[in-house]
Amino acid sequence: MARLCPLFSGSSGNSYYIGSRSGGVLIDCGRSARQTEGMLRLCGIDPLALHAIFVTHEHTDHTSGIRVFAKKFGLPVYASPGTLEAIAPGLPQADLRPLTGPVEAAGMILEAFPVSHDCIQPVGYRVHTGDGRSFCLATDLGCLSEEVKEALRGCDAVVLESNHDVELLRSGPYPYHLKRRILSDQGHLSNEICAAFLPELLRSGVRRFILGHLSRENNRPQLALDAALSALSQAGYRREVDYLLEAAPVENTQARTVIF
């Protein structure tokens, strides 16, 4: 069965395992190699079962552990050509592979799609597992483009960014220029924009939602969940009956595995 392990999610680091107990890949490695290895083992995953690391973009909360982790376990690193160019100086001996189309790894097919964020060539990933399931990860995106929407539709499970509560952000301590960046179409997705799209995804066949990349300063898990629950309830859907919903923990201190 396909399994997803949200190892870390948030501004202090991001990493997801997707695959099975016998083999899989990492999407991002934004915490130290030691922390990433430890969380994998808590999830019952031997790091030697990893086949590759796939990177969404070059920001350090998605890449800081890659150099040591990839070297220790001999893993190739896949990313868009622009992202590889940005991270290559920090990975001088890594096996860097540009994404030019779908990639087969650990019995799965991974396809990248463009997202809107303030970096060189960011992507999300849609994953087709060996047992016929599909999963999509779309975080660090300032808007829901048609390409992003199409990648998310019809998946069995999705991780979609629900980064901030707009009022918390506007009234919070961040400087004005940073607030503008987060609220822009190249920033981060708000609870409200994320929530508004969930009923459409449910109608397309998605049954499992994981809210990702929640801001510690400008959000609360319950605020993100409440926004999602409200939008889905107003559309006539019932939690635990029509869909499953959870928020990826900002600080993960225990193993969490999602079977889909």
Backbone as JSON, one array per atom type, in Angstrom:
{
  "sequence": "MARLCPLFSGSSGNSYYIGSRSGGVLIDCGRSARQTEGMLRLCGIDPLALHAIFVTHEHTDHTSGIRVFAKKFGLPVYASPGTLEAIAPGLPQADLRPLTGPVEAAGMILEAFPVSHDCIQPVGYRVHTGDGRSFCLATDLGCLSEEVKEALRGCDAVVLESNHDVELLRSGPYPYHLKRRILSDQGHLSNEICAAFLPELLRSGVRRFILGHLSRENNRPQLALDAALSALSQAGYRREVDYLLEAAPVENTQARTVIF",
  "N": [[0.84, -1.2, 0.0], [0.37, 2.28, -0.66], [2.15, 4.81, 1.06], [2.41, 7.79, 2.95], [4.59, 9.89, 4.64], [4.61, 12.65, 6.5], [7.32, 14.16, 7.31], [8.49, 16.6, 8.14], [7.14, 19.9, 8.26], [6.78, 23.2, 7.4], [8.07, 26.54, 8.16], [10.48, 26.05, 9.39], [11.54, 23.84, 8.26], [11.1, 21.31, 5.74], [9.96, 18.17, 4.65], [9.01, 15.19, 3.05], [8.15, 11.77, 2.97], [7.41, 9.43, 0.46], [6.05, 6.45, -0.67], [6.54, 3.02, -0.09], [6.92, 0.6, 2.58], [9.11, -0.8, 1.71], [10.43, 0.71, -0.2], [11.04, 4.02, -1.45], [10.83, 7.63, -1.93], [12.25, 10.82, -1.02], [10.65, 13.93, -0.8], [11.99, 16.91, -0.81], [14.38, 18.01, 1.69], [14.66, 19.49, 4.27], [15.57, 19.67, 6.86], [18.2, 18.75, 9.18], [20.45, 16.06, 8.25], [20.64, 14.16, 10.26], [18.29, 14.59, 11.78], [16.36, 14.05, 9.82], [16.9, 11.38, 9.15], [16.35, 10.22, 11.64], [13.58, 10.71, 11.94], [12.56, 9.3, 9.79], [13.17, 6.68, 10.59], [11.57, 6.51, 12.86], [9.14, 6.37, 11.6], [9.25, 3.86, 10.66], [10.75, 3.44, 8.39], [13.54, 2.44, 6.66], [16.34, 4.33, 5.92], [18.0, 3.39, 3.9], [16.28, 2.35, 2.1], [15.5, 4.36, 0.47], [15.31, 5.83, -2.77], [15.82, 8.21, -4.08], [16.09, 11.83, -3.9], [13.77, 14.37, -4.31], [13.44, 17.71, -5.2], [11.68, 20.68, -4.42], [12.22, 23.46, -4.56], [14.82, 25.97, -4.12], [15.0, 27.19, -1.57], [16.19, 27.35, 1.8], [14.72, 26.04, 3.8], [13.86, 23.84, 2.58], [16.01, 22.52, 1.6], [18.27, 22.3, 3.28], [19.33, 19.98, 4.48], [20.18, 18.34, 2.45], [22.78, 17.97, 1.3], [24.43, 16.49, 3.14], [22.76, 14.31, 3.68], [22.22, 13.13, 1.14], [24.81, 12.42, 0.37], [25.53, 10.59, 2.42], [23.75, 8.45, 2.0], [24.01, 7.92, -0.65], [22.34, 9.07, -2.72], [20.62, 10.1, -5.68], [19.79, 13.45, -6.74], [16.99, 15.07, -7.74], [15.66, 17.81, -9.55], [14.17, 20.83, -10.89], [15.81, 22.33, -13.75], [16.54, 25.04, -13.18], [16.41, 25.14, -10.36], [18.35, 23.22, -9.71], [20.63, 24.51, -10.65], [20.75, 26.58, -8.81], [21.19, 25.26, -6.36], [23.44, 23.74, -6.77], [26.12, 24.75, -6.12], [26.3, 24.21, -3.37], [26.29, 21.51, -3.32], [28.59, 19.97, -4.28], [29.53, 17.38, -4.87], [27.39, 15.84, -5.4], [24.98, 13.69, -7.03], [23.41, 15.12, -9.4], [20.37, 15.61, -11.05], [18.63, 16.86, -13.7], [15.17, 17.66, -14.08], [13.42, 16.68, -16.8], [11.18, 15.53, -17.68], [8.72, 12.98, -16.85], [9.79, 10.9, -14.1], [10.97, 7.71, -13.18], [11.05, 6.07, -10.14], [11.68, 3.98, -7.41], [9.61, 2.24, -8.14], [7.59, 4.0, -8.76], [6.06, 6.74, -10.56], [7.06, 9.99, -10.99], [6.0, 13.26, -11.54], [6.77, 16.55, -12.3], [5.39, 19.84, -11.81], [4.91, 23.3, -12.62], [4.97, 25.91, -10.14], [3.97, 29.0, -8.52], [6.22, 30.98, -7.02], [8.6, 32.89, -5.1], [11.25, 32.29, -6.3], [13.73, 30.54, -8.31], [12.93, 28.39, -10.22], [10.48, 26.92, -9.29], [8.69, 23.91, -8.31], [5.89, 21.64, -7.96], [4.89, 18.27, -7.09], [3.43, 15.46, -8.65], [2.6, 12.18, -7.94], [2.56, 8.88, -9.04], [1.8, 5.86, -7.79], [3.01, 2.44, -7.39], [0.88, 0.77, -6.91], [-1.28, 1.81, -8.16], [-2.27, 4.16, -7.07], [-2.52, 7.74, -6.49], [-0.81, 10.76, -5.68], [-0.37, 14.13, -4.63], [1.72, 16.94, -4.12], [1.67, 20.27, -3.26], [3.03, 23.02, -2.27], [4.31, 26.18, -0.98], [3.4, 28.23, -2.78], [2.05, 31.03, -4.33], [-0.36, 31.36, -5.55], [-3.17, 29.66, -7.02], [-2.66, 28.33, -9.85], [-3.88, 27.3, -13.12], [-2.41, 25.11, -13.95], [-1.49, 24.05, -11.54], [-3.95, 23.43, -10.3], [-4.89, 21.46, -12.07], [-3.0, 19.46, -11.71], [-3.55, 18.69, -9.09], [-6.16, 17.73, -9.15], [-8.24, 14.84, -8.9], [-6.52, 13.16, -7.52], [-5.68, 10.64, -5.06], [-4.77, 11.43, -2.58], [-3.74, 14.57, -1.21], [-1.27, 17.03, -0.45], [-1.67, 20.24, 0.39], [-0.81, 23.63, 0.46], [-1.53, 25.6, 3.3], [-0.86, 28.2, 4.46], [-1.07, 30.65, 6.0], [-3.11, 32.67, 8.18], [-4.87, 35.38, 7.11], [-5.57, 37.7, 8.6], [-4.11, 37.34, 10.98], [-1.54, 37.49, 9.91], [-1.49, 40.14, 8.87], [-1.79, 41.68, 11.17], [0.37, 40.97, 12.62], [3.91, 40.72, 13.69], [5.65, 40.86, 11.52], [7.74, 42.66, 9.17], [6.64, 45.18, 6.84], [7.39, 44.75, 4.14], [7.85, 42.0, 4.06], [5.36, 40.97, 4.71], [3.97, 41.81, 2.42], [5.29, 40.26, 0.51], [4.57, 37.61, 1.28], [1.8, 37.7, 0.91], [1.59, 38.03, -1.79], [1.25, 36.92, -5.27], [3.42, 35.35, -5.64], [4.06, 34.35, -3.24], [2.84, 32.84, -0.43], [0.19, 30.47, 0.11], [-2.94, 31.29, 1.47], [-5.05, 30.35, 4.31], [-7.73, 30.75, 3.6], [-7.8, 30.8, 0.76], [-6.81, 28.29, 0.13], [-8.78, 26.67, 1.42], [-11.09, 27.31, -0.03], [-10.77, 25.98, -2.41], [-10.93, 23.31, -1.86], [-13.54, 21.93, -1.92], [-13.92, 21.64, -4.72], [-11.79, 19.96, -5.34], [-12.56, 17.7, -3.91], [-14.86, 16.98, -5.32], [-13.59, 16.18, -7.62], [-12.51, 13.77, -6.97], [-10.61, 13.55, -4.95], [-9.95, 12.36, -1.72], [-8.52, 12.54, 0.58], [-7.09, 14.99, 2.51], [-4.3, 16.93, 3.33], [-3.18, 19.57, 5.11], [-0.57, 21.72, 4.5], [2.7, 23.2, 5.29], [2.21, 25.16, 7.32], [2.41, 28.31, 8.85], [4.27, 29.11, 11.72], [4.23, 31.55, 13.01], [2.14, 33.02, 11.84], [-0.19, 31.58, 11.75], [-2.43, 29.03, 12.97], [-2.87, 25.61, 13.67], [-5.57, 24.88, 14.18], [-6.98, 27.04, 13.13], [-6.44, 26.79, 10.37], [-7.6, 24.28, 9.9], [-10.26, 24.83, 10.64], [-11.04, 26.68, 8.67], [-10.91, 25.07, 6.37], [-12.75, 23.05, 7.05], [-15.1, 24.55, 7.25], [-15.5, 25.44, 4.58], [-15.84, 22.99, 3.24], [-18.01, 21.93, 4.62], [-20.02, 23.81, 4.04], [-20.31, 23.19, 1.41], [-21.65, 20.87, 1.57], [-20.43, 18.54, 2.43], [-19.24, 15.89, 4.57], [-17.0, 15.44, 7.21], [-14.85, 12.64, 7.8], [-16.71, 11.0, 6.68], [-17.22, 11.72, 3.96], [-14.68, 12.61, 3.39], [-11.22, 12.79, 4.49], [-9.32, 14.73, 6.71], [-6.5, 16.59, 7.76], [-3.94, 18.47, 9.48], [-0.6, 18.95, 8.64], [1.96, 18.55, 11.03], [3.59, 21.38, 12.45], [5.87, 21.28, 14.06], [7.25, 18.31, 14.16], [7.14, 15.67, 16.32], [6.66, 13.07, 16.6], [6.12, 9.87, 15.01], [4.31, 9.81, 11.97], [2.18, 8.36, 9.75], [0.51, 8.18, 6.72], [-1.78, 6.22, 5.15], [-2.84, 5.51, 1.94]],
  "CA": [[0.0, 0.0, 0.0], [1.1, 3.55, -0.69], [2.17, 5.5, 2.34], [3.0, 9.12, 3.0], [5.04, 10.29, 5.97], [5.01, 14.06, 6.6], [8.41, 14.18, 8.3], [8.57, 17.98, 8.65], [6.37, 20.81, 7.43], [6.75, 24.55, 7.97], [9.19, 27.42, 7.82], [11.73, 25.56, 9.97], [12.01, 22.68, 7.52], [10.08, 20.54, 5.05], [10.39, 16.9, 4.06], [7.96, 14.18, 2.99], [8.47, 10.47, 2.39], [6.32, 8.82, -0.27], [6.44, 5.14, -1.2], [6.07, 1.89, 0.72], [7.96, 0.25, 3.57], [10.28, -1.39, 1.05], [11.15, 1.64, -1.05], [10.36, 5.27, -1.71], [11.65, 8.81, -2.19], [12.02, 12.03, -0.24], [10.41, 15.22, -1.44], [12.67, 17.92, 0.0], [15.14, 17.58, 2.87], [14.93, 20.8, 4.82], [16.15, 19.57, 8.2], [19.51, 18.1, 9.14], [20.45, 14.65, 7.89], [20.38, 13.38, 11.48], [16.86, 14.7, 12.1], [15.59, 13.37, 8.77], [17.07, 9.94, 9.34], [15.65, 9.82, 12.85], [12.13, 10.7, 11.72], [12.27, 8.16, 8.91], [13.2, 5.45, 11.37], [10.36, 6.5, 13.69], [8.04, 5.97, 10.73], [9.46, 2.48, 10.22], [11.38, 3.46, 7.08], [15.0, 2.38, 6.63], [16.83, 5.27, 4.91], [18.61, 2.66, 2.78], [15.21, 2.03, 1.15], [15.27, 5.52, -0.38], [15.88, 5.76, -4.11], [16.17, 9.54, -4.6], [15.51, 13.03, -3.29], [13.19, 15.3, -5.27], [13.46, 19.04, -4.57], [10.68, 21.59, -4.97], [12.88, 24.73, -4.88], [16.12, 26.11, -3.48], [15.0, 27.82, -0.25], [16.9, 26.47, 2.73], [13.83, 25.21, 4.59], [13.58, 22.65, 1.77], [17.25, 21.94, 1.07], [19.43, 22.41, 4.16], [19.91, 18.69, 4.84], [20.41, 17.48, 1.29], [24.19, 17.65, 1.02], [24.91, 15.41, 4.0], [21.9, 13.12, 3.56], [22.45, 12.5, -0.17], [26.14, 11.8, 0.39], [25.55, 9.45, 3.33], [22.99, 7.32, 1.49], [24.28, 7.75, -2.07], [21.09, 9.29, -3.42], [20.54, 11.15, -6.69], [18.94, 14.58, -6.39], [16.25, 15.57, -8.9], [15.0, 19.11, -9.41], [14.12, 21.57, -12.16], [17.13, 22.85, -14.11], [16.83, 26.28, -12.46], [16.68, 24.82, -8.96], [19.65, 22.55, -9.64], [21.68, 25.53, -10.8], [20.81, 27.36, -7.58], [21.7, 24.49, -5.22], [24.65, 23.0, -7.13], [27.33, 25.13, -5.38], [26.32, 23.57, -2.05], [26.27, 20.06, -3.49], [29.6, 19.79, -5.32], [29.8, 15.99, -5.23], [26.12, 15.11, -5.47], [24.48, 13.23, -8.32], [22.33, 16.06, -9.69], [19.68, 15.19, -12.26], [17.56, 17.82, -14.04], [13.87, 17.12, -14.48], [13.02, 17.04, -18.16], [9.97, 14.78, -17.93], [8.44, 12.05, -15.75], [10.92, 10.11, -13.6], [10.6, 6.49, -12.47], [11.88, 5.83, -8.95], [11.05, 3.13, -6.39], [8.37, 1.7, -8.66], [6.6, 5.07, -8.91], [6.31, 7.76, -11.57], [6.93, 11.32, -10.43], [5.91, 14.31, -12.54], [6.83, 17.9, -11.74], [4.57, 20.87, -12.45], [5.36, 24.61, -12.13], [4.19, 26.68, -9.18], [4.35, 30.41, -8.46], [6.88, 31.3, -5.76], [9.68, 33.84, -5.36], [12.54, 31.62, -6.47], [14.11, 30.47, -9.72], [12.08, 27.51, -11.04], [9.88, 26.01, -8.31], [7.74, 22.92, -8.81], [5.24, 20.67, -7.09], [5.03, 16.92, -7.63], [2.36, 14.47, -8.66], [3.24, 10.87, -7.84], [1.73, 7.72, -9.35], [2.44, 4.77, -7.07], [2.99, 1.15, -8.06], [-0.39, 0.08, -6.72], [-2.34, 2.52, -8.86], [-2.74, 5.34, -6.34], [-1.87, 8.99, -6.89], [-0.59, 11.72, -4.6], [0.17, 15.39, -5.13], [2.21, 17.91, -3.15], [1.74, 21.63, -3.78], [3.24, 24.01, -1.22], [5.14, 27.31, -1.42], [2.81, 28.78, -4.0], [1.29, 32.21, -3.98], [-1.68, 31.33, -6.18], [-3.56, 28.37, -7.61], [-2.74, 28.42, -11.31], [-4.59, 26.18, -13.75], [-1.51, 23.95, -13.96], [-1.52, 23.48, -10.19], [-5.26, 22.83, -10.1], [-5.0, 20.24, -12.85], [-2.15, 18.44, -11.08], [-4.19, 18.25, -7.85], [-7.47, 17.09, -9.37], [-8.34, 13.42, -9.12], [-5.57, 12.37, -6.74], [-6.22, 9.97, -3.87], [-4.37, 12.23, -1.41], [-2.99, 15.77, -1.57], [-0.76, 18.0, 0.51], [-1.87, 21.57, -0.18], [-0.39, 24.66, 1.4], [-2.47, 26.46, 4.03], [0.27, 28.79, 5.17], [-1.3, 31.72, 6.97], [-4.37, 33.38, 8.37], [-4.58, 36.73, 6.6], [-5.65, 38.7, 9.67], [-2.95, 37.16, 11.85], [-0.37, 38.02, 9.21], [-1.55, 41.6, 8.75], [-1.65, 42.31, 12.49], [1.53, 40.39, 13.28], [5.13, 41.51, 13.82], [6.51, 40.87, 10.32], [7.85, 43.96, 8.5], [5.67, 45.37, 5.75], [7.85, 44.14, 2.88], [7.69, 40.55, 4.17], [3.91, 40.72, 4.59], [3.63, 41.95, 1.0], [5.82, 39.09, -0.19], [3.76, 36.43, 1.6], [0.46, 37.87, 0.35], [1.66, 38.18, -3.25], [1.05, 35.72, -6.08], [4.65, 34.55, -5.58], [4.32, 34.14, -1.82], [2.31, 31.61, 0.17], [-1.26, 30.34, 0.02], [-3.64, 31.53, 2.74], [-6.07, 29.38, 4.71], [-8.98, 30.99, 2.88], [-7.69, 30.39, -0.65], [-6.71, 26.83, 0.16], [-10.07, 26.09, 1.8], [-12.09, 27.53, -1.08], [-10.54, 25.05, -3.52], [-11.09, 21.92, -1.44], [-14.73, 21.26, -2.45], [-13.69, 21.25, -6.11], [-10.92, 18.78, -5.34], [-13.35, 16.56, -3.46], [-15.7, 16.58, -6.45], [-12.74, 15.54, -8.64], [-12.12, 12.44, -6.52], [-9.69, 13.57, -3.8], [-10.63, 11.99, -0.48], [-7.65, 12.76, 1.74], [-6.45, 16.31, 2.46], [-3.33, 17.27, 4.37], [-2.82, 20.98, 5.01], [0.87, 21.76, 4.71], [3.5, 24.42, 5.38], [1.57, 26.14, 8.18], [3.32, 29.25, 9.5], [4.21, 29.12, 13.18], [3.96, 32.9, 13.48], [0.97, 33.65, 11.23], [-1.26, 30.61, 11.61], [-2.64, 28.03, 14.01], [-3.47, 24.44, 13.02], [-7.03, 24.87, 14.26], [-7.51, 28.03, 12.19], [-6.4, 26.19, 9.04], [-8.61, 23.23, 9.85], [-11.6, 25.43, 10.68], [-11.34, 27.26, 7.35], [-11.18, 23.96, 5.46], [-14.0, 22.4, 7.46], [-16.2, 25.44, 6.92], [-15.73, 25.41, 3.13], [-16.35, 21.67, 2.87], [-19.35, 21.79, 5.21], [-20.94, 24.63, 3.26], [-20.54, 22.51, 0.14], [-22.48, 19.71, 1.84], [-19.62, 17.34, 2.68], [-19.07, 15.53, 5.97], [-15.68, 14.9, 7.59], [-14.8, 11.23, 8.18], [-17.68, 10.27, 5.85], [-16.89, 12.02, 2.57], [-13.26, 12.94, 3.22], [-10.36, 12.83, 5.67], [-8.62, 16.02, 6.74], [-5.6, 16.84, 8.88], [-2.88, 19.45, 9.25], [0.75, 18.44, 8.9], [2.48, 19.25, 12.21], [4.68, 22.34, 12.25], [7.02, 20.66, 14.73], [6.92, 16.9, 14.26], [7.88, 15.0, 17.4], [6.3, 11.65, 16.62], [5.93, 9.31, 13.69], [2.97, 9.95, 11.4], [2.12, 7.7, 8.45], [-0.8, 8.23, 6.09], [-1.96, 5.17, 4.17], [-3.89, 5.93, 1.0]],
  "C": [[0.87, 1.25, 0.0], [1.03, 4.21, 0.67], [2.91, 6.83, 2.2], [3.37, 9.42, 4.43], [5.43, 11.76, 5.93], [6.08, 14.2, 7.7], [8.5, 15.55, 8.96], [7.78, 18.88, 7.7], [6.32, 22.17, 8.1], [8.01, 25.32, 7.66], [10.52, 26.96, 8.41], [12.23, 24.29, 9.29], [10.87, 21.86, 6.95], [10.67, 19.28, 4.46], [9.25, 15.91, 4.14], [8.53, 12.9, 2.39], [7.23, 9.96, 1.68], [6.81, 7.5, -0.86], [5.76, 4.03, -0.43], [7.13, 1.62, 1.77], [9.24, -0.21, 2.89], [11.05, -0.41, 0.18], [10.35, 2.89, -1.33], [11.34, 6.4, -1.98], [11.34, 9.87, -1.15], [11.64, 13.16, -1.18], [10.89, 16.28, -0.46], [13.38, 17.29, 1.21], [15.61, 18.85, 3.56], [15.34, 20.83, 6.28], [17.47, 18.83, 8.09], [19.37, 16.63, 8.74], [20.12, 13.79, 9.1], [18.89, 13.42, 11.84], [16.0, 13.94, 11.09], [15.69, 11.86, 8.92], [16.29, 9.46, 10.56], [14.15, 9.75, 12.66], [11.73, 9.57, 10.78], [12.21, 6.87, 9.71], [12.0, 5.36, 12.32], [9.13, 6.08, 12.89], [8.2, 4.54, 10.21], [10.1, 2.37, 8.85], [12.9, 3.43, 7.24], [15.5, 3.37, 5.57], [17.5, 4.6, 3.72], [17.56, 2.25, 1.75], [14.9, 3.2, 0.22], [15.98, 5.36, -1.72], [16.35, 7.11, -4.62], [15.58, 10.61, -3.7], [15.01, 13.92, -4.42], [13.01, 16.65, -4.57], [12.42, 19.93, -5.23], [11.3, 22.93, -5.38], [14.06, 24.92, -3.93], [16.1, 26.72, -2.08], [15.47, 26.83, 0.81], [15.97, 25.61, 3.58], [13.37, 23.97, 3.81], [14.86, 21.92, 1.35], [18.39, 21.79, 2.07], [20.08, 21.08, 4.51], [20.36, 17.84, 3.68], [21.86, 17.06, 1.14], [24.65, 16.45, 1.84], [24.08, 14.15, 3.78], [22.15, 12.4, 2.24], [23.79, 11.8, -0.22], [26.15, 10.53, 1.24], [24.87, 8.23, 2.72], [23.11, 7.16, -0.02], [23.08, 7.98, -2.97], [21.22, 10.33, -4.53], [19.56, 12.23, -6.26], [18.32, 15.11, -7.68], [15.63, 16.93, -8.58], [14.92, 19.75, -10.79], [15.52, 22.09, -12.48], [17.5, 24.13, -13.35], [17.14, 26.04, -11.0], [18.03, 24.14, -8.81], [20.8, 23.55, -9.76], [21.85, 26.32, -9.51], [21.45, 26.58, -6.44], [23.02, 23.79, -5.5], [25.91, 23.44, -6.37], [27.42, 24.5, -3.99], [26.35, 22.07, -2.1], [27.32, 19.65, -4.52], [29.82, 18.34, -5.74], [28.52, 15.17, -5.38], [25.79, 14.71, -6.91], [23.23, 14.05, -8.64], [21.7, 15.73, -11.04], [18.54, 16.15, -12.57], [16.29, 17.1, -14.48], [13.52, 17.62, -15.87], [11.75, 16.31, -18.58], [9.7, 13.87, -16.75], [9.66, 11.21, -15.4], [10.37, 8.87, -12.9], [11.57, 6.28, -11.32], [11.08, 5.01, -7.96], [9.71, 2.58, -6.85], [7.26, 2.71, -8.83], [7.0, 5.97, -10.07], [6.06, 9.12, -10.94], [6.97, 12.35, -11.55], [5.92, 15.66, -11.83], [5.9, 18.84, -12.5], [4.97, 22.22, -11.85], [4.4, 25.21, -11.12], [4.73, 28.1, -9.14], [4.92, 30.73, -7.09], [8.1, 32.16, -6.09], [11.04, 33.17, -5.35], [12.7, 31.29, -7.95], [13.15, 29.64, -10.57], [11.4, 26.48, -10.14], [8.87, 25.06, -8.95], [7.02, 22.26, -7.65], [5.39, 19.31, -7.73], [3.71, 16.16, -7.57], [3.02, 13.1, -8.79], [2.21, 9.79, -8.14], [2.43, 6.5, -8.75], [2.25, 3.45, -7.82], [1.68, 0.41, -7.91], [-1.58, 0.88, -7.26], [-2.91, 3.72, -8.14], [-2.0, 6.58, -6.83], [-1.87, 9.97, -5.73], [-0.02, 12.98, -5.2], [0.59, 16.28, -3.97], [2.35, 19.26, -3.82], [1.83, 22.59, -2.6], [4.15, 25.11, -1.76], [4.65, 27.83, -2.76], [1.91, 29.94, -3.61], [-0.1, 32.23, -4.57], [-1.92, 29.94, -6.75], [-3.73, 28.56, -9.12], [-3.51, 27.23, -11.86], [-3.72, 24.94, -13.79], [-1.49, 23.26, -12.6], [-2.85, 22.78, -9.94], [-5.38, 21.5, -10.83], [-4.16, 19.13, -12.25], [-2.81, 17.86, -9.84], [-5.45, 17.44, -8.07], [-7.33, 15.57, -9.53], [-7.36, 12.56, -8.36], [-6.3, 11.67, -5.59], [-5.92, 10.78, -2.61], [-3.57, 13.44, -1.89], [-2.45, 16.44, -0.31], [-0.86, 19.36, -0.16], [-1.54, 22.61, 0.88], [-1.58, 25.42, 1.99], [-1.6, 27.26, 4.99], [-0.11, 29.76, 6.28], [-2.77, 32.13, 7.04], [-4.11, 34.85, 8.04], [-4.6, 37.77, 7.71], [-4.49, 38.58, 10.66], [-1.69, 37.73, 11.2], [-0.37, 39.54, 9.2], [-1.34, 42.29, 10.09], [-0.4, 41.85, 13.22], [2.78, 41.24, 13.18], [6.01, 41.58, 12.57], [6.6, 42.28, 9.74], [6.96, 43.99, 7.26], [6.11, 44.65, 4.48], [7.68, 42.63, 2.9], [6.21, 40.16, 4.09], [3.48, 40.81, 3.13], [4.09, 40.74, 0.22], [4.94, 37.87, 0.03], [2.4, 36.5, 0.95], [0.44, 37.93, -1.17], [1.41, 36.85, -3.96], [2.31, 34.87, -6.18], [5.04, 34.27, -4.13], [3.81, 32.8, -1.34], [0.79, 31.64, 0.15], [-1.9, 30.49, 1.4], [-4.61, 30.4, 3.05], [-7.32, 29.52, 3.84], [-8.92, 30.52, 1.44], [-7.58, 28.87, -0.75], [-8.08, 26.21, 0.39], [-11.08, 26.19, 0.67], [-11.97, 26.54, -2.22], [-10.83, 23.6, -3.14], [-12.38, 21.26, -1.93], [-14.59, 20.83, -3.91], [-12.81, 20.01, -6.19], [-11.69, 17.55, -4.9], [-14.26, 16.06, -4.58], [-14.89, 15.87, -7.53], [-12.28, 14.15, -8.23], [-11.16, 12.4, -5.35], [-10.49, 13.26, -2.53], [-9.78, 12.25, 0.76], [-6.9, 14.07, 1.56], [-5.5, 16.47, 3.63], [-2.92, 18.73, 4.13], [-1.37, 21.15, 5.39], [1.45, 23.16, 4.82], [2.79, 25.52, 6.18], [2.64, 27.02, 8.84], [3.16, 29.18, 11.02], [3.8, 30.49, 13.69], [2.6, 33.42, 13.02], [-0.2, 32.68, 11.03], [-1.37, 29.78, 12.87], [-3.27, 26.82, 13.32], [-5.0, 24.46, 13.05], [-7.66, 25.9, 13.34], [-7.53, 27.48, 10.77], [-7.47, 25.12, 8.89], [-10.03, 23.81, 9.83], [-11.99, 26.03, 9.33], [-11.69, 26.16, 6.35], [-12.51, 23.29, 5.78], [-15.22, 23.25, 7.08], [-16.53, 25.38, 5.42], [-16.33, 24.08, 2.7], [-17.76, 21.44, 3.42], [-20.38, 22.59, 4.42], [-21.25, 24.0, 1.91], [-21.32, 21.21, 0.31], [-21.74, 18.43, 2.15], [-19.38, 17.15, 4.18], [-17.69, 14.91, 6.22], [-15.83, 13.47, 8.1], [-15.84, 10.38, 7.44], [-17.33, 10.45, 4.38], [-15.41, 12.25, 2.34], [-12.55, 12.83, 4.56], [-9.51, 14.08, 5.58], [-7.72, 16.09, 7.96], [-4.6, 17.92, 8.49], [-1.55, 18.8, 9.55], [1.34, 19.23, 10.06], [3.63, 20.19, 11.86], [5.97, 21.82, 12.88], [6.68, 19.19, 14.96], [7.78, 16.25, 15.32], [7.53, 13.53, 17.49], [6.02, 11.19, 15.19], [4.49, 9.51, 13.24], [3.0, 9.35, 10.0], [0.69, 7.73, 7.95], [-0.85, 7.15, 5.02], [-3.08, 5.61, 3.23], [-3.94, 5.0, -0.21]]
}
